Amino acid sequence: QVQLVESGGGLVQAWGSLRLSCGASGTASSPNVFTANTAKWYRQAPGKQREWVALMTPHGPTNYRESVKGRFTISADSTSNTMYLQMNNLEPEDTAIYYCNVEDKMRPYWGPGTQVSVSS
């Protein structure tokens, strides 16, 4: 079992920045669950479906949805079981609950989410 917990959300003005963190604990298949598996960030805005935002593969390549390319950066700390999402130049359209996700031993795990609100 893997437990994920997001943090770092908050209220920020447009063009501001936030750094989200996702900490993992429990018994994963490897010491760092984020670098051993494909890890992702999702978000869900009010009244909308959850959407994928960014992903990071075990060998390093990352990918982002078009609307956040050049503004968001996904990364992981190899010394701690933590994944990050650096968000710059935030826009009101980025307002959502952000979730981290990882699949370990073919089982998906989600955190409870952290709220990001961007004011215009």
N, CA, C and O atoms as CSV, one atom per row, in Angstrom:
chain,resi,resn,atom,element,x,y,z
A,1,GLN,N,N,0.846,-1.193,0.000
A,1,GLN,CA,C,0.000,0.000,0.000
A,1,GLN,C,C,0.880,1.239,0.000
A,1,GLN,O,O,1.887,1.305,0.704
A,2,VAL,N,N,0.481,2.221,-0.803
A,2,VAL,CA,C,1.193,3.488,-0.885
A,2,VAL,C,C,0.224,4.605,-0.512
A,2,VAL,O,O,-0.901,4.652,-1.009
A,3,GLN,N,N,0.660,5.486,0.350
A,3,GLN,CA,C,-0.151,6.652,0.694
A,3,GLN,C,C,0.510,7.894,0.103
A,3,GLN,O,O,1.717,8.098,0.228
A,4,LEU,N,N,-0.311,8.713,-0.541
A,4,LEU,CA,C,0.162,9.958,-1.153
A,4,LEU,C,C,-0.539,11.144,-0.494
A,4,LEU,O,O,-1.735,11.098,-0.206
A,5,VAL,N,N,0.218,12.188,-0.268
A,5,VAL,CA,C,-0.357,13.403,0.305
A,5,VAL,C,C,0.222,14.619,-0.414
A,5,VAL,O,O,1.436,14.818,-0.451
A,6,GLU,N,N,-0.666,15.423,-0.980
A,6,GLU,CA,C,-0.242,16.647,-1.647
A,6,GLU,C,C,-0.201,17.816,-0.670
A,6,GLU,O,O,-0.895,17.819,0.346
A,7,SER,N,N,0.621,18.803,-0.994
A,7,SER,CA,C,0.683,20.038,-0.221
A,7,SER,C,C,1.187,21.157,-1.120
A,7,SER,O,O,1.676,20.915,-2.223
A,8,GLY,N,N,1.059,22.384,-0.630
A,8,GLY,CA,C,1.599,23.515,-1.369
A,8,GLY,C,C,0.569,24.345,-2.116
A,8,GLY,O,O,0.906,25.368,-2.712
A,9,GLY,N,N,-0.669,23.915,-2.087
A,9,GLY,CA,C,-1.693,24.697,-2.752
A,9,GLY,C,C,-1.992,25.980,-1.998
A,9,GLY,O,O,-1.509,26.196,-0.887
A,10,GLY,N,N,-2.798,26.825,-2.624
A,10,GLY,CA,C,-3.166,28.076,-1.979
A,10,GLY,C,C,-3.791,29.038,-2.962
A,10,GLY,O,O,-4.126,28.678,-4.090
A,11,LEU,N,N,-3.939,30.272,-2.508
A,11,LEU,CA,C,-4.500,31.345,-3.331
A,11,LEU,C,C,-3.371,32.230,-3.820
A,11,LEU,O,O,-2.545,32.681,-3.027
A,12,VAL,N,N,-3.329,32.480,-5.114
A,12,VAL,CA,C,-2.271,33.288,-5.705
A,12,VAL,C,C,-2.866,34.160,-6.796
A,12,VAL,O,O,-3.867,33.801,-7.416
A,13,GLN,N,N,-2.247,35.301,-7.023
A,13,GLN,CA,C,-2.707,36.164,-8.098
A,13,GLN,C,C,-2.192,35.670,-9.441
A,13,GLN,O,O,-1.195,34.951,-9.509
A,14,ALA,N,N,-2.873,36.056,-10.494
A,14,ALA,CA,C,-2.442,35.695,-11.850
A,14,ALA,C,C,-0.983,36.116,-12.049
A,14,ALA,O,O,-0.535,37.152,-11.559
A,15,TRP,N,N,-0.259,35.263,-12.792
A,15,TRP,CA,C,1.170,35.439,-13.060
A,15,TRP,C,C,2.052,35.051,-11.881
A,15,TRP,O,O,3.276,35.152,-11.958
A,16,GLY,N,N,1.432,34.608,-10.789
A,16,GLY,CA,C,2.213,34.158,-9.657
A,16,GLY,C,C,2.664,32.720,-9.815
A,16,GLY,O,O,2.430,32.089,-10.845
A,17,SER,N,N,3.318,32.209,-8.774
A,17,SER,CA,C,3.880,30.856,-8.801
A,17,SER,C,C,3.492,30.091,-7.544
A,17,SER,O,O,3.272,30.669,-6.480
A,18,LEU,N,N,3.415,28.787,-7.698
A,18,LEU,CA,C,3.236,27.868,-6.580
A,18,LEU,C,C,4.052,26.616,-6.868
A,18,LEU,O,O,4.288,26.260,-8.022
A,19,ARG,N,N,4.476,25.960,-5.801
A,19,ARG,CA,C,5.158,24.678,-5.944
A,19,ARG,C,C,4.393,23.640,-5.140
A,19,ARG,O,O,4.327,23.713,-3.913
A,20,LEU,N,N,3.822,22.683,-5.837
A,20,LEU,CA,C,3.105,21.602,-5.182
A,20,LEU,C,C,4.062,20.462,-4.876
A,20,LEU,O,O,4.993,20.188,-5.633
A,21,SER,N,N,3.816,19.811,-3.760
A,21,SER,CA,C,4.595,18.637,-3.379
A,21,SER,C,C,3.661,17.457,-3.194
A,21,SER,O,O,2.494,17.621,-2.837
A,22,CYS,N,N,4.180,16.276,-3.439
A,22,CYS,CA,C,3.443,15.036,-3.196
A,22,CYS,C,C,4.378,14.081,-2.477
A,22,CYS,O,O,5.359,13.612,-3.056
A,23,GLY,N,N,4.084,13.797,-1.238
A,23,GLY,CA,C,4.888,12.875,-0.449
A,23,GLY,C,C,4.291,11.486,-0.450
A,23,GLY,O,O,3.073,11.321,-0.378
A,24,ALA,N,N,5.156,10.484,-0.533
A,24,ALA,CA,C,4.702,9.094,-0.532
A,24,ALA,C,C,5.205,8.375,0.709
A,24,ALA,O,O,6.315,8.623,1.180
A,25,SER,N,N,4.386,7.491,1.226
A,25,SER,CA,C,4.769,6.638,2.342
A,25,SER,C,C,4.118,5.281,2.155
A,25,SER,O,O,3.288,5.093,1.266
A,26,GLY,N,N,4.500,4.345,2.996
A,26,GLY,CA,C,3.936,3.012,2.895
A,26,GLY,C,C,4.929,2.034,2.293
A,26,GLY,O,O,6.137,2.272,2.301
A,27,THR,N,N,4.419,0.958,1.784
A,27,THR,CA,C,5.283,-0.114,1.283
A,27,THR,C,C,5.157,-0.204,-0.226
A,27,THR,O,O,4.297,-0.910,-0.752
A,28,ALA,N,N,6.035,0.529,-0.921
A,28,ALA,CA,C,6.054,0.476,-2.376
A,28,ALA,C,C,7.033,-0.602,-2.835
A,28,ALA,O,O,7.747,-1.208,-2.036
A,29,SER,N,N,7.041,-0.818,-4.150
A,29,SER,CA,C,7.911,-1.850,-4.697
A,29,SER,C,C,9.365,-1.405,-4.776
A,29,SER,O,O,10.245,-2.233,-5.011
A,30,SER,N,N,9.637,-0.116,-4.586
A,30,SER,CA,C,11.001,0.402,-4.646
A,30,SER,C,C,11.129,1.568,-3.676
A,30,SER,O,O,10.125,2.138,-3.249
A,31,PRO,N,N,12.376,1.927,-3.324
A,31,PRO,CA,C,12.552,2.995,-2.330
A,31,PRO,C,C,11.941,4.334,-2.745
A,31,PRO,O,O,11.445,5.079,-1.900
A,32,ASN,N,N,11.976,4.639,-4.038
A,32,ASN,CA,C,11.371,5.876,-4.512
A,32,ASN,C,C,10.291,5.537,-5.525
A,32,ASN,O,O,10.586,5.194,-6.670
A,33,VAL,N,N,9.057,5.634,-5.106
A,33,VAL,CA,C,7.956,5.204,-5.952
A,33,VAL,C,C,7.791,6.115,-7.170
A,33,VAL,O,O,7.249,5.687,-8.189
A,34,PHE,N,N,8.245,7.350,-7.079
A,34,PHE,CA,C,8.041,8.292,-8.186
A,34,PHE,C,C,9.076,8.117,-9.294
A,34,PHE,O,O,8.764,8.355,-10.461
A,35,THR,N,N,10.279,7.712,-8.964
A,35,THR,CA,C,11.290,7.527,-9.999
A,35,THR,C,C,11.276,6.107,-10.556
A,35,THR,O,O,11.872,5.849,-11.601
A,36,ALA,N,N,10.615,5.198,-9.880
A,36,ALA,CA,C,10.542,3.819,-10.361
A,36,ALA,C,C,9.331,3.570,-11.246
A,36,ALA,O,O,9.274,2.563,-11.952
A,37,ASN,N,N,8.367,4.475,-11.214
A,37,ASN,CA,C,7.136,4.318,-11.987
A,37,ASN,C,C,6.816,5.619,-12.721
A,37,ASN,O,O,7.415,6.660,-12.452
A,38,THR,N,N,5.872,5.544,-13.644
A,38,THR,CA,C,5.374,6.764,-14.261
A,38,THR,C,C,4.476,7.480,-13.256
A,38,THR,O,O,3.502,6.913,-12.761
A,39,ALA,N,N,4.813,8.715,-12.966
A,39,ALA,CA,C,4.066,9.498,-11.985
A,39,ALA,C,C,3.414,10.687,-12.674
A,39,ALA,O,O,3.956,11.229,-13.638
A,40,LYS,N,N,2.263,11.087,-12.183
A,40,LYS,CA,C,1.484,12.111,-12.868
A,40,LYS,C,C,0.867,13.102,-11.884
A,40,LYS,O,O,0.669,12.808,-10.705
A,41,TRP,N,N,0.579,14.257,-12.404
A,41,TRP,CA,C,-0.269,15.239,-11.738
A,41,TRP,C,C,-1.543,15.397,-12.564
A,41,TRP,O,O,-1.502,15.474,-13.792
A,42,TYR,N,N,-2.653,15.442,-11.874
A,42,TYR,CA,C,-3.951,15.713,-12.484
A,42,TYR,C,C,-4.555,16.923,-11.792
A,42,TYR,O,O,-4.075,17.366,-10.749
A,43,ARG,N,N,-5.615,17.448,-12.389
A,43,ARG,CA,C,-6.375,18.506,-11.735
A,43,ARG,C,C,-7.843,18.386,-12.120
A,43,ARG,O,O,-8.203,17.837,-13.161
A,44,GLN,N,N,-8.666,18.922,-11.237
A,44,GLN,CA,C,-10.103,18.928,-11.494
A,44,GLN,C,C,-10.669,20.275,-11.090
A,44,GLN,O,O,-10.646,20.653,-9.919
A,45,ALA,N,N,-11.177,20.990,-12.082
A,45,ALA,CA,C,-11.800,22.289,-11.838
A,45,ALA,C,C,-13.270,22.083,-11.514
A,45,ALA,O,O,-13.838,21.052,-11.873
A,46,PRO,N,N,-13.895,23.033,-10.848
A,46,PRO,CA,C,-15.314,22.899,-10.508
A,46,PRO,C,C,-16.167,22.643,-11.740
A,46,PRO,O,O,-16.066,23.362,-12.734
A,47,GLY,N,N,-16.995,21.633,-11.672
A,47,GLY,CA,C,-17.899,21.328,-12.768
A,47,GLY,C,C,-17.254,20.654,-13.967
A,47,GLY,O,O,-17.907,20.445,-14.989
A,48,LYS,N,N,-15.986,20.316,-13.849
A,48,LYS,CA,C,-15.290,19.689,-14.973
A,48,LYS,C,C,-14.728,18.335,-14.571
A,48,LYS,O,O,-14.605,18.015,-13.388
A,49,GLN,N,N,-14.393,17.551,-15.582
A,49,GLN,CA,C,-13.783,16.252,-15.319
A,49,GLN,C,C,-12.317,16.418,-14.945
A,49,GLN,O,O,-11.671,17.404,-15.299
A,50,ARG,N,N,-11.818,15.438,-14.228
A,50,ARG,CA,C,-10.401,15.437,-13.877
A,50,ARG,C,C,-9.581,15.304,-15.155
A,50,ARG,O,O,-9.919,14.512,-16.035
A,51,GLU,N,N,-8.507,16.077,-15.257
A,51,GLU,CA,C,-7.674,16.048,-16.452
A,51,GLU,C,C,-6.209,15.892,-16.074
A,51,GLU,O,O,-5.750,16.351,-15.028
A,52,TRP,N,N,-5.509,15.232,-16.962
A,52,TRP,CA,C,-4.077,15.028,-16.775
A,52,TRP,C,C,-3.341,16.332,-17.029
A,52,TRP,O,O,-3.702,17.078,-17.939
A,53,VAL,N,N,-2.318,16.615,-16.241
A,53,VAL,CA,C,-1.562,17.856,-16.350
A,53,VAL,C,C,-0.114,17.595,-16.765
A,53,VAL,O,O,0.400,18.238,-17.680
A,54,ALA,N,N,0.536,16.655,-16.092
A,54,ALA,CA,C,1.960,16.410,-16.356
A,54,ALA,C,C,2.307,14.990,-15.953
A,54,ALA,O,O,1.688,14.417,-15.056
A,55,LEU,N,N,3.302,14.426,-16.624
A,55,LEU,CA,C,3.772,13.096,-16.253
A,55,LEU,C,C,5.282,13.027,-16.345
A,55,LEU,O,O,5.930,13.784,-17.068
A,56,MET,N,N,5.810,12.089,-15.583
A,56,MET,CA,C,7.248,11.854,-15.542
A,56,MET,C,C,7.484,10.360,-15.598
A,56,MET,O,O,6.904,9.606,-14.816
A,57,THR,N,N,8.337,9.924,-16.523
A,57,THR,CA,C,8.587,8.494,-16.694
A,57,THR,C,C,9.815,8.069,-15.887
A,57,THR,O,O,10.607,8.914,-15.470
A,58,PRO,N,N,9.974,6.779,-15.671
A,58,PRO,CA,C,11.103,6.294,-14.862
A,58,PRO,C,C,12.464,6.677,-15.428
A,58,PRO,O,O,13.423,6.832,-14.672
A,59,HIS,N,N,12.562,6.830,-16.732
A,59,HIS,CA,C,13.861,7.146,-17.314
A,59,HIS,C,C,14.035,8.631,-17.571
A,59,HIS,O,O,15.007,9.040,-18.206
A,60,GLY,N,N,13.119,9.430,-17.094
A,60,GLY,CA,C,13.306,10.867,-17.140
A,60,GLY,C,C,12.411,11.674,-18.028
A,60,GLY,O,O,12.008,12.764,-17.622
A,61,PRO,N,N,12.061,11.217,-19.233
A,61,PRO,CA,C,11.230,12.054,-20.113
A,61,PRO,C,C,9.933,12.470,-19.437
A,61,PRO,O,O,9.288,11.695,-18.731
A,62,THR,N,N,9.579,13.728,-19.682
A,62,THR,CA,C,8.349,14.285,-19.126
A,62,THR,C,C,7.431,14.728,-20.262
A,62,THR,O,O,7.847,14.864,-21.412
A,63,ASN,N,N,6.192,14.944,-19.906
A,63,ASN,CA,C,5.234,15.439,-20.884
A,63,ASN,C,C,4.188,16.263,-20.156
A,63,ASN,O,O,3.921,16.055,-18.973
A,64,TYR,N,N,3.600,17.202,-20.885
A,64,TYR,CA,C,2.656,18.137,-20.282
A,64,TYR,C,C,1.471,18.358,-21.216
A,64,TYR,O,O,1.593,18.257,-22.437
A,65,ARG,N,N,0.321,18.662,-20.611
A,65,ARG,CA,C,-0.789,19.055,-21.476
A,65,ARG,C,C,-0.441,20.399,-22.081
A,65,ARG,O,O,0.315,21.181,-21.504
A,66,GLU,N,N,-1.000,20.653,-23.245
A,66,GLU,CA,C,-0.594,21.799,-24.041
A,66,GLU,C,C,-0.735,23.114,-23.288
A,66,GLU,O,O,0.118,23.993,-23.413
A,67,SER,N,N,-1.783,23.254,-22.523
A,67,SER,CA,C,-2.077,24.539,-21.883
A,67,SER,C,C,-1.094,24.905,-20.772
A,67,SER,O,O,-1.072,26.054,-20.333
A,68,VAL,N,N,-0.281,23.952,-20.310
A,68,VAL,CA,C,0.661,24.271,-19.234
A,68,VAL,C,C,2.113,24.183,-19.681
A,68,VAL,O,O,3.024,24.463,-18.901
A,69,LYS,N,N,2.331,23.800,-20.923
A,69,LYS,CA,C,3.706,23.682,-21.415
A,69,LYS,C,C,4.427,25.022,-21.302
A,69,LYS,O,O,3.881,26.072,-21.640
A,70,GLY,N,N,5.656,24.960,-20.823
A,70,GLY,CA,C,6.448,26.167,-20.653
A,70,GLY,C,C,6.187,26.888,-19.346
A,70,GLY,O,O,6.926,27.805,-18.989
A,71,ARG,N,N,5.144,26.489,-18.621
A,71,ARG,CA,C,4.817,27.136,-17.352
A,71,ARG,C,C,4.976,26.180,-16.167
A,71,ARG,O,O,5.370,26.603,-15.080
A,72,PHE,N,N,4.675,24.904,-16.369
A,72,PHE,CA,C,4.728,23.912,-15.291
A,72,PHE,C,C,5.924,22.988,-15.502
A,72,PHE,O,O,6.307,22.696,-16.635
A,73,THR,N,N,6.505,22.533,-14.394
A,73,THR,CA,C,7.608,21.588,-14.447
A,73,THR,C,C,7.398,20.505,-13.398
A,73,THR,O,O,7.218,20.800,-12.216
A,74,ILE,N,N,7.423,19.245,-13.837
A,74,ILE,CA,C,7.287,18.105,-12.930
A,74,ILE,C,C,8.675,17.570,-12.615
A,74,ILE,O,O,9.543,17.516,-13.487
A,75,SER,N,N,8.877,17.178,-11.374
A,75,SER,CA,C,10.184,16.631,-10.982
A,75,SER,C,C,10.005,15.759,-9.754
A,75,SER,O,O,8.942,15.735,-9.135
A,76,ALA,N,N,11.074,15.038,-9.414
A,76,ALA,CA,C,11.052,14.206,-8.212
A,76,ALA,C,C,12.395,14.296,-7.520
A,76,ALA,O,O,13.431,14.463,-8.165
A,77,ASP,N,N,12.372,14.187,-6.221
A,77,ASP,CA,C,13.587,14.204,-5.423
A,77,ASP,C,C,14.016,12.765,-5.209
A,77,ASP,O,O,13.277,11.971,-4.627
A,78,SER,N,N,15.228,12.424,-5.685
A,78,SER,CA,C,15.690,11.045,-5.592
A,78,SER,C,C,16.057,10.648,-4.165
A,78,SER,O,O,16.156,9.461,-3.856
A,79,THR,N,N,16.257,11.630,-3.302
A,79,THR,CA,C,16.671,11.308,-1.932
A,79,THR,C,C,15.492,11.167,-0.982
A,79,THR,O,O,15.626,10.594,0.099
A,80,SER,N,N,14.366,11.677,-1.374
A,80,SER,CA,C,13.155,11.523,-0.575
A,80,SER,C,C,12.040,11.082,-1.494
A,80,SER,O,O,12.129,11.269,-2.708
A,81,ASN,N,N,11.031,10.522,-0.958
A,81,ASN,CA,C,9.929,10.007,-1.763
A,81,ASN,C,C,8.940,11.137,-2.026
A,81,ASN,O,O,7.808,11.125,-1.543
A,82,THR,N,N,9.406,12.123,-2.814
A,82,THR,CA,C,8.601,13.314,-3.050
A,82,THR,C,C,8.615,13.707,-4.515
A,82,THR,O,O,9.650,13.662,-5.180
A,83,MET,N,N,7.459,14.088,-4.998
A,83,MET,CA,C,7.308,14.597,-6.365
A,83,MET,C,C,6.841,16.043,-6.282
A,83,MET,O,O,6.158,16.431,-5.335
A,84,TYR,N,N,7.211,16.828,-7.272
A,84,TYR,CA,C,6.874,18.246,-7.262
A,84,TYR,C,C,6.197,18.660,-8.563
A,84,TYR,O,O,6.337,18.004,-9.596
A,85,LEU,N,N,5.474,19.746,-8.486
A,85,LEU,CA,C,4.957,20.422,-9.667
A,85,LEU,C,C,5.181,21.916,-9.460
A,85,LEU,O,O,4.470,22.563,-8.691
A,86,GLN,N,N,6.181,22.452,-10.157
A,86,GLN,CA,C,6.442,23.874,-10.113
A,86,GLN,C,C,5.538,24.553,-11.130
A,86,GLN,O,O,5.553,24.213,-12.313
A,87,MET,N,N,4.755,25.509,-10.665
A,87,MET,CA,C,3.789,26.178,-11.529
A,87,MET,C,C,4.100,27.662,-11.552
A,87,MET,O,O,4.011,28.347,-10.533
A,88,ASN,N,N,4.465,28.148,-12.727
A,88,ASN,CA,C,4.780,29.566,-12.912
A,88,ASN,C,C,3.763,30.216,-13.836
A,88,ASN,O,O,3.037,29.539,-14.565
A,89,ASN,N,N,3.725,31.534,-13.792
A,89,ASN,CA,C,2.805,32.290,-14.660
A,89,ASN,C,C,1.390,31.717,-14.596
A,89,ASN,O,O,0.765,31.458,-15.625
A,90,LEU,N,N,0.907,31.529,-13.396
A,90,LEU,CA,C,-0.406,30.923,-13.219
A,90,LEU,C,C,-1.512,31.798,-13.790
A,90,LEU,O,O,-1.437,33.026,-13.762
A,91,GLU,N,N,-2.515,31.150,-14.296
A,91,GLU,CA,C,-3.668,31.798,-14.908
A,91,GLU,C,C,-4.927,31.395,-14.139
A,91,GLU,O,O,-4.959,30.331,-13.521
A,92,PRO,N,N,-5.955,32.232,-14.174
A,92,PRO,CA,C,-7.204,31.850,-13.490
A,92,PRO,C,C,-7.729,30.493,-13.942
A,92,PRO,O,O,-8.368,29.783,-13.165
A,93,GLU,N,N,-7.463,30.132,-15.191
A,93,GLU,CA,C,-7.912,28.836,-15.711
A,93,GLU,C,C,-7.190,27.655,-15.070
A,93,GLU,O,O,-7.599,26.509,-15.252
A,94,ASP,N,N,-6.138,27.918,-14.332
A,94,ASP,CA,C,-5.420,26.858,-13.614
A,94,ASP,C,C,-6.071,26.528,-12.274
A,94,ASP,O,O,-5.650,25.590,-11.596
A,95,THR,N,N,-7.076,27.279,-11.894
A,95,THR,CA,C,-7.774,27.025,-10.629
A,95,THR,C,C,-8.405,25.644,-10.638
A,95,THR,O,O,-9.191,25.318,-11.528
A,96,ALA,N,N,-8.059,24.839,-9.649
A,96,ALA,CA,C,-8.538,23.453,-9.584
A,96,ALA,C,C,-7.991,22.790,-8.322
A,96,ALA,O,O,-7.144,23.339,-7.617
A,97,ILE,N,N,-8.497,21.615,-8.072
A,97,ILE,CA,C,-7.859,20.742,-7.078
A,97,ILE,C,C,-6.830,19.897,-7.831
A,97,ILE,O,O,-7.145,19.282,-8.850
A,98,TYR,N,N,-5.620,19.876,-7.327
A,98,TYR,CA,C,-4.531,19.145,-7.970
A,98,TYR,C,C,-4.246,17.846,-7.214
A,98,TYR,O,O,-4.145,17.832,-5.988
A,99,TYR,N,N,-4.122,16.771,-7.969
A,99,TYR,CA,C,-3.909,15.440,-7.402
A,99,TYR,C,C,-2.621,14.830,-7.962
A,99,TYR,O,O,-2.312,14.996,-9.142
A,100,CYS,N,N,-1.888,14.138,-7.126
A,100,CYS,CA,C,-0.768,13.339,-7.633
A,100,CYS,C,C,-1.221,11.885,-7.761
A,100,CYS,O,O,-2.112,11.417,-7.052
A,101,ASN,N,N,-0.582,11.206,-8.676
A,101,ASN,CA,C,-0.980,9.832,-9.012
A,101,ASN,C,C,0.251,9.025,-9.378
A,101,ASN,O,O,1.142,9.511,-10.074
A,102,VAL,N,N,0.291,7.816,-8.914
A,102,VAL,CA,C,1.355,6.898,-9.312
A,102,VAL,C,C,0.785,5.492,-9.314
A,102,VAL,O,O,-0.100,5.168,-8.522
A,103,GLU,N,N,1.300,4.660,-10.210
A,103,GLU,CA,C,0.855,3.275,-10.275
A,103,GLU,C,C,2.011,2.381,-9.857
A,103,GLU,O,O,3.077,2.398,-10.472
A,104,ASP,N,N,1.795,1.617,-8.827
A,104,ASP,CA,C,2.836,0.742,-8.305
A,104,ASP,C,C,2.281,-0.671,-8.240
A,104,ASP,O,O,1.201,-0.898,-7.696
A,105,LYS,N,N,3.027,-1.619,-8.799
A,105,LYS,CA,C,2.567,-3.012,-8.872
A,105,LYS,C,C,1.196,-3.070,-9.538
A,105,LYS,O,O,0.315,-3.815,-9.109
A,106,MET,N,N,1.028,-2.280,-10.585
A,106,MET,CA,C,-0.185,-2.249,-11.405
A,106,MET,C,C,-1.406,-1.765,-10.633
A,106,MET,O,O,-2.537,-2.028,-11.042
A,107,ARG,N,N,-1.194,-1.057,-9.512
A,107,ARG,CA,C,-2.309,-0.512,-8.746
A,107,ARG,C,C,-2.146,0.997,-8.680
A,107,ARG,O,O,-1.076,1.484,-8.314
A,108,PRO,N,N,-3.190,1.752,-9.028
A,108,PRO,CA,C,-3.089,3.211,-8.983
A,108,PRO,C,C,-3.306,3.755,-7.577
A,108,PRO,O,O,-4.125,3.241,-6.815
A,109,TYR,N,N,-2.568,4.787,-7.254
A,109,TYR,CA,C,-2.714,5.462,-5.971
A,109,TYR,C,C,-2.913,6.956,-6.220
A,109,TYR,O,O,-2.311,7.543,-7.119
A,110,TRP,N,N,-3.768,7.547,-5.405
A,110,TRP,CA,C,-4.088,8.971,-5.511
A,110,TRP,C,C,-3.950,9.622,-4.140
A,110,TRP,O,O,-4.193,8.998,-3.107
A,111,GLY,N,N,-3.559,10.877,-4.158
A,111,GLY,CA,C,-3.623,11.664,-2.941
A,111,GLY,C,C,-4.989,12.304,-2.820
A,111,GLY,O,O,-5.795,12.210,-3.746
A,112,PRO,N,N,-5.274,12.960,-1.687
A,112,PRO,CA,C,-6.578,13.589,-1.478
A,112,PRO,C,C,-6.729,14.906,-2.229
A,112,PRO,O,O,-7.839,15.423,-2.359
A,113,GLY,N,N,-5.613,15.455,-2.726
A,113,GLY,CA,C,-5.689,16.692,-3.495
A,113,GLY,C,C,-5.342,17.930,-2.692
A,113,GLY,O,O,-5.444,17.944,-1.465
A,114,THR,N,N,-4.926,18.977,-3.408
A,114,THR,CA,C,-4.650,20.268,-2.802
A,114,THR,C,C,-5.238,21.351,-3.697
A,114,THR,O,O,-5.081,21.308,-4.917
A,115,GLN,N,N,-5.911,22.314,-3.094
A,115,GLN,CA,C,-6.618,23.346,-3.845
A,115,GLN,C,C,-5.660,24.437,-4.303
A,115,GLN,O,O,-4.864,24.958,-3.522
A,116,VAL,N,N,-5.753,24.765,-5.572
A,116,VAL,CA,C,-5.031,25.896,-6.146
A,116,VAL,C,C,-6.059,26.878,-6.688
A,116,VAL,O,O,-6.896,26.522,-7.517
A,117,SER,N,N,-5.989,28.104,-6.219
A,117,SER,CA,C,-6.921,29.130,-6.684
A,117,SER,C,C,-6.117,30.317,-7.201
A,117,SER,O,O,-5.249,30.842,-6.504
A,118,VAL,N,N,-6.413,30.731,-8.420
A,118,VAL,CA,C,-5.693,31.823,-9.061
A,118,VAL,C,C,-6.676,32.952,-9.327
A,118,VAL,O,O,-7.664,32.769,-10.039
A,119,SER,N,N,-6.410,34.100,-8.764
A,119,SER,CA,C,-7.295,35.253,-8.953
A,119,SER,C,C,-6.783,36.135,-10.076
A,119,SER,O,O,-5.579,36.230,-10.315
A,120,SER,N,N,-7.712,36.775,-10.756
A,120,SER,CA,C,-7.336,37.619,-11.900
A,120,SER,C,C,-7.055,39.043,-11.456
A,120,SER,O,O,-6.724,39.893,-12.282
